[in-house]
């Protein structure tokens, strides 16, 4: 069964550290980071980047779940 770890918290509270450890502990895990998606879209000068980033984020999460990851 697929697992989802949804990390949310204040800036600099350790979310990235925890997510990196989860990746090490579970080789089938994937990491979806909305900030990274947003940065890529900004570098490509895509308009409405925040909404597109949110849509891509959820699409990637659901795709990972469908693949039973």
Secondary structure, DSSP 4 states (H G I P E B T S, - for coil): ---------STTSSHHHHHHHHHHH-TT-----HHHHHHHHHHTT-TTHHHHHHHHHHHHHHHHHHTT-
